[in-house]
Amino acid sequence: MSKHYTEISKYLSFVLRHQPGAIGITLDTEGWVDITVLIAAAAKIGKTLAIDVIREVVATSDKKRFAISEDGLRIRAVQGHSTQHVDINYIEQVPPDFLYHGTATRFLDSIYEQGLISGSRHYVHLSQDKQTALAVGSRHGQPAVLTIKALLMHEQGFKFFRAENGVWLTSVIPVEFIF
């Protein structure tokens, strides 16, 4: 992804996951906004977005953070929202035996005391492979990969969901399921 596309992707993440009000847009409860509304709102604050660039960023993003609706008119972030207005209705799924969480080593003491909590986001994010979790952890400092007993959690009543981009989601992970 080019530097320009990376910049656009980060901007879309900020607006579609965390601060839609920063440019005066409102997301529906599933996180969708009309692309034309997004472009016009960004233009009002001096940010130029073009529909072809947005589509290319969505299509080429290795993290698949965004989705365009089937009719091609709306866009949303597929997970990672911190805004309380968005509550995507994910379908509950049975997870594999183990999932992985990437974090920084500086957070390990806290995690081993209180487990993994969603914090400002709606869910704790988990990966199906260690390599992805390692990459996530690397963004926050010296990386650490935690193994989560996901299937055992599910069998004990915890709900798991899988976002469109393959990220697994759950609301909390108690310490006893982390190793």
C-alpha positions, 0 to 999 in steps of 0.5 A: 500500500502506498504512503498516500493509501496508508494515510487514507486508511488511517484517516478512515480508521479514525473516522469510521471506528472512533470519531465520526463526529470529528467530521460531522457524520453519524454512523448507523448502528451497524457502522455504515455511512454513505460514501458520498456523505463521508466524502462531503463531510471530509471536504468541509474540513479540508480533507480530500477523499475520492471514491476511487481511492476509497475503493482502492484502499478497501480492496488493497488493505492487507488488514481488511479493516473496511467493507463496502456494502453490496450496493457499493454506496456505503462503507464501514469499519468491520470491527474495532469501534470505540464509539458506543453508537455502533453495535454491529450484530455479529453472528455467534460462532464456535471458535477453534481450540486456541486463538491468539492475542498480540500485546506489548510486554509492558501490559503483561502484568496487568493482563495476568491480574485482570485478564483481557478486557475490551477497554474503550473498544467493544471487544477483545480482538483475537487472531487465528494465527500467532504471526498476526498476533505478533504483528499486532503486538509489535505495534505497541512495543516489545511484542508478546503473544498470548494463547487463549483457550477459546473453545474451552471458554465457548464451552463455558458460555462465553460468546465469540464472533468473527468479523468480516476480516477474520478477526475473532471477537469476545467481550472479556477473557478471564485470566484462567483462559490465558497461557 
